[in-house]
Amino acid sequence: MNGLSADEDEVLHILWMNGGLSCDGESVSLTAASQPSIEDLVLGALPGLPQIALHWPYLSFENGPDGAADSFIEWFHRADRGELDPFILIVEGSVPDEDNKGDGYWSGFGNDPLTGQPITTTQWLDRLAPKATAVMAVGTCAAYGGIHAMAGNPTGAMGVPDYLGRDWRSRAGLPIVCVPGCPTPPDNLSETILHLLYQVSGQAATMPLDEELRPSWLFETTVHSGCDRASYYDQNDFASGYGSSTCLVKVGCWGQVVRCNVAKRGWINGVGGCPNVGGICIGCTMPGFPDKFMPFMETPVAGGIPSGDVYAPVVKTLRGFTVRIAG
């Protein structure tokens, strides 16, 4: 799969760098994808997929140290030397500000073979991004800074678009593709990789992105629009605590304003989705998460809770008729 014996003129390399500030949530999430699965992508199980070599810490059999025959990090050095073309760079984790302190470093990924010193996340981005055919920022940390960009965090963490620039373009003229989530829903991640593979190999149109560089078809609607509890919102039937099947907006759900498809798509094999299983939406796919969506578990000011009790009783009554007739 990643072996050096492959005919590299026919291989599209994917370099997955999880050296930023991260919990590896996206790597864990991708193992649960099914539409398509990571096996589908790696084994070329879908029509027209280019042959890929995935250099990903979670799946690579190469785990030796620098200089060894099975060195994992050597693929990144080769890309830096211009020996891998084309390749897609996937970044997991936020990018710390390495210039905001006197000594040391915040995060690194492998060592420099010349100096033996750690190569920082920012150095890898400086080296690899200009050579990459495409760049993906996976997870809210890589996309927008996420947890590590909270007020008071000393790292000065930011997302990849903040570091490279929102108008940055790859050598193929492609913008950064962000797939946010904390973590990213598995199929959103694998589907975006699939689209990018088809696009880079000339078999798909340019991926449509929204104003936050997200795949637009995945983030065009709110959590509320796909929520199993949405009908309760219409009839002003709100939960006052957990354990209720009614609308969760008054216990802190941000689903009315957050753009994410997890309630409609589910988490694994169509099952799950935060509010569908009793958890409030905390806005994890949005820029500014988590600071702009805190404190959690309090009524969101922007939630748009209906104030009147004008139409809600009518809706509730009509639905009661419908249920009785259907029964």
C-alpha positions in Angstrom: 0.0 0.0 0.0 2.8 2.4 0.9 5.7 0.4 -0.4 8.7 1.9 -2.2 8.3 -0.7 -4.9 5.2 0.9 -6.4 5.5 2.7 -9.7 5.4 6.2 -8.3 4.7 7.8 -11.7 1.2 6.3 -11.4 0.6 6.9 -7.7 -1.1 9.8 -6.0 0.4 10.2 -2.6 -1.5 11.4 0.5 0.6 12.7 3.3 -1.4 12.9 6.5 0.3 15.1 9.1 -1.0 14.9 12.6 1.8 16.9 14.2 -0.3 19.9 15.1 -2.1 20.5 18.4 -4.7 17.7 18.2 -6.3 14.7 19.9 -6.1 12.7 16.7 -10.0 12.7 16.6 -10.1 12.9 12.8 -7.8 9.9 12.5 -10.1 7.9 14.8 -13.2 9.1 13.0 -11.9 8.1 9.6 -11.6 4.5 10.8 -15.4 4.5 11.2 -16.3 5.8 7.8 -18.4 3.6 5.6 -19.6 5.9 2.7 -16.9 5.4 1.5 -14.7 3.5 3.9 -11.0 4.0 4.2 -10.6 0.5 2.8 -12.6 1.5 -0.3 -10.2 4.5 -0.9 -7.0 2.6 -0.3 -7.9 -0.5 -2.2 -9.4 1.4 -5.2 -12.7 -0.2 -4.7 -14.7 2.6 -6.4 -14.7 3.1 -10.2 -12.1 5.4 -11.6 -10.2 6.0 -8.4 -6.5 6.8 -8.9 -4.0 4.5 -7.2 -3.1 6.1 -3.9 -0.4 5.6 -1.4 -1.7 6.8 2.0 1.0 7.8 4.4 -1.0 8.0 7.6 0.2 7.1 11.1 -2.9 5.1 11.8 -2.6 2.8 8.9 1.0 2.8 7.7 3.1 -0.3 8.2 6.2 1.8 8.1 7.2 2.8 11.6 10.9 2.9 11.7 13.1 5.8 12.9 14.7 8.3 10.6 17.2 6.7 8.3 15.7 3.2 8.7 14.5 1.1 5.7 10.9 1.4 6.9 11.0 5.1 8.0 7.5 6.6 8.0 8.7 10.2 8.1 11.0 9.7 5.1 7.9 10.1 2.8 7.6 13.7 4.1 11.3 14.4 3.6 10.9 13.0 0.0 8.0 15.4 -0.6 10.1 18.2 0.7 12.8 17.3 -1.7 10.4 17.3 -4.6 10.5 13.6 -5.1 6.7 13.0 -4.7 4.5 14.5 -7.4 1.6 14.7 -7.1 0.6 14.6 -3.5 -2.2 15.8 -1.3 -1.3 17.2 2.2 -3.9 16.5 4.9 -3.3 18.5 8.1 -4.9 17.4 11.4 -4.5 19.6 14.4 -4.2 23.4 14.9 -1.1 25.3 14.0 0.7 27.0 17.0 2.5 30.3 16.8 6.1 29.3 17.1 7.2 33.0 17.2 5.4 34.0 20.4 8.0 32.7 22.9 11.7 32.8 23.5 12.7 29.2 23.6 11.4 25.7 22.7 8.6 24.8 20.4 4.9 24.0 20.7 4.6 21.0 18.3 6.7 19.0 15.9 6.6 16.1 13.5 9.8 14.1 13.0 13.3 15.4 13.1 15.5 17.2 10.7 18.1 14.7 9.4 20.7 17.4 9.1 20.4 18.8 12.6 18.6 16.1 14.5 16.2 18.7 15.9 12.4 18.5 15.7 10.7 19.9 12.7 7.8 22.1 13.8 4.4 22.0 12.4 4.9 25.5 10.9 8.1 24.4 9.2 6.4 21.5 7.6 3.6 23.7 6.3 6.2 26.2 4.9 8.0 23.3 3.2 5.2 21.2 1.9 2.2 23.4 1.2 3.9 25.2 -1.8 4.6 21.7 -3.3 1.3 20.1 -2.6 -1.3 19.6 -5.3 -4.0 20.2 -2.7 -4.2 20.9 1.0 -7.0 19.7 3.4 -7.5 20.9 6.9 -9.5 18.2 8.8 -11.2 18.8 12.1 -12.1 22.2 13.6 -8.7 22.6 15.1 -7.0 22.4 11.7 -9.8 24.4 10.1 -10.2 27.2 12.5 -8.0 26.7 15.6 -10.6 24.9 17.7 -10.0 24.1 21.3 -6.4 25.3 21.3 -7.4 28.7 20.0 -9.5 29.4 23.1 -8.9 32.7 24.9 -6.0 32.4 27.2 -4.3 29.5 25.5 -0.5 30.4 25.3 0.1 28.6 22.0 -1.5 31.2 19.8 -3.0 28.3 17.9 -4.8 29.0 14.6 -6.3 27.1 11.7 -4.4 26.2 8.5 -6.2 29.0 6.5 -5.2 31.5 9.2 -1.6 30.4 8.8 -1.4 30.1 5.0 -4.0 32.8 4.3 -7.6 32.4 3.4 -6.9 33.2 -0.3 -4.0 30.8 -0.5 -3.9 28.5 -3.5 -2.0 25.2 -4.1 0.4 24.7 -7.0 -2.7 23.3 -8.9 -4.6 26.5 -8.1 -6.9 24.9 -5.5 -8.0 26.6 -2.2 -7.6 24.9 1.2 -10.5 22.5 1.8 -11.7 22.5 5.4 -13.8 19.7 6.9 -14.6 20.9 10.4 -16.0 18.9 13.3 -14.9 18.0 16.8 -14.3 15.4 15.5 -15.4 15.4 11.9 -18.3 13.0 11.2 -16.6 10.0 9.5 -18.4 10.0 6.2 -18.0 13.8 5.8 -14.3 13.2 6.0 -14.1 10.2 3.7 -16.5 11.7 1.1 -14.5 14.9 0.9 -11.3 12.9 0.4 -13.1 10.9 -2.3 -14.2 14.1 -4.1 -10.8 15.5 -4.0 -9.2 12.3 -5.4 -11.6 12.4 -8.3 -11.0 16.1 -8.8 -7.2 15.9 -8.8 -7.4 13.0 -11.2 -9.5 15.0 -13.6 -12.8 13.1 -13.1 -14.8 15.6 -11.1 -15.5 19.3 -11.2 -13.9 21.7 -8.7 -15.3 21.1 -5.3 -17.8 23.8 -4.3 -16.8 25.5 -1.1 -18.7 27.9 1.1 -17.4 31.1 2.6 -15.7 29.2 5.4 -13.9 26.8 2.9 -16.2 23.9 3.8 -17.6 21.5 1.1 -20.9 23.4 0.5 -23.1 20.3 0.1 -22.2 19.1 3.5 -22.7 22.4 5.4 -25.5 24.1 3.6 -28.2 23.4 6.2 -28.5 23.7 9.9 -28.5 20.9 12.5 -32.1 21.8 13.2 -33.2 21.1 9.7 -32.2 17.5 10.0 -33.0 17.0 13.7 -35.4 14.3 14.8 -36.7 16.8 17.4 -37.4 19.7 15.1 -41.2 19.2 15.2 -41.2 19.8 18.9 -39.6 23.2 18.3 -42.5 24.1 16.0 -45.0 23.5 18.7 -43.1 25.1 21.5 -42.5 21.9 23.3 -39.1 22.3 24.9 -37.2 20.0 27.3 -36.4 21.5 30.7 -33.7 18.9 31.3 -32.0 15.9 29.8 -33.8 12.6 29.3 -36.7 14.2 27.4 -37.5 13.5 23.7 -38.6 17.1 23.0 -36.6 20.1 21.7 -33.3 20.7 23.5 -32.9 24.4 22.6 -33.7 25.6 26.2 -31.0 23.4 27.6 -28.4 24.9 25.4 -28.7 23.4 21.9 -27.3 25.6 19.1 -28.8 23.6 16.3 -30.9 26.4 14.9 -27.9 28.4 13.8 -25.1 25.9 13.4 -24.5 24.5 9.9 -23.8 20.8 10.0 -25.4 17.7 8.6 -24.7 15.2 11.4 -28.4 15.1 12.6 -29.5 14.1 9.1 -26.6 11.9 8.2 -26.0 10.3 11.5 -22.6 9.4 12.9 -21.9 5.8 12.0 -23.9 3.9 9.3 -26.6 6.5 9.5 -27.1 6.1 13.3 -26.6 8.9 15.8 -26.2 12.7 15.4 -25.8 14.8 18.6 -29.4 16.0 19.2 -31.0 12.8 17.9 -29.4 10.9 20.7 -30.0 13.4 23.4 -26.9 15.6 23.2 -27.1 19.4 22.5 -25.3 20.9 19.5 -22.4 22.9 20.8 -21.4 24.4 17.4 -18.2 22.4 16.8 -18.3 22.8 13.0 -18.3 26.6 13.2 -15.5 29.2 13.2 -15.0 30.6 16.7 -15.8 27.3 18.4 -15.7 26.9 21.4 -15.5 30.5 22.7 -18.4 31.9 20.6 -20.7 29.1 21.7 -20.0 29.2 25.4 -21.2 28.7 28.1 -22.7 25.4 27.1 -25.9 24.1 28.6 -27.6 27.6 28.7 -30.2 28.9 26.4 -28.5 30.2 23.2 -29.1 33.9 22.7 -29.1 33.4 19.0 -31.2 30.3 19.1 -34.4 32.0 17.9 -36.7 30.4 20.4 -40.3 31.2 19.4 -41.7 33.7 21.8 -45.3 33.3 21.1 -47.7 30.9 21.8 -49.7 31.9 18.8 -49.0 29.3 16.2 -47.5 26.6 18.5 -50.9 25.4 20.0 -52.4 25.2 16.5 -49.5 23.2 15.2 -49.7 20.8 18.2 -53.4 20.4 17.8 -53.2 19.6 14.1 -50.4 17.1 14.6 -52.6 15.5 17.2 -55.3 15.0 14.6 -52.8 13.6 12.1 -51.5 11.1 14.6 -54.9 9.9 15.6 -56.1 9.6 12.0 -52.9 7.7 11.0 -53.4 5.4 14.0 
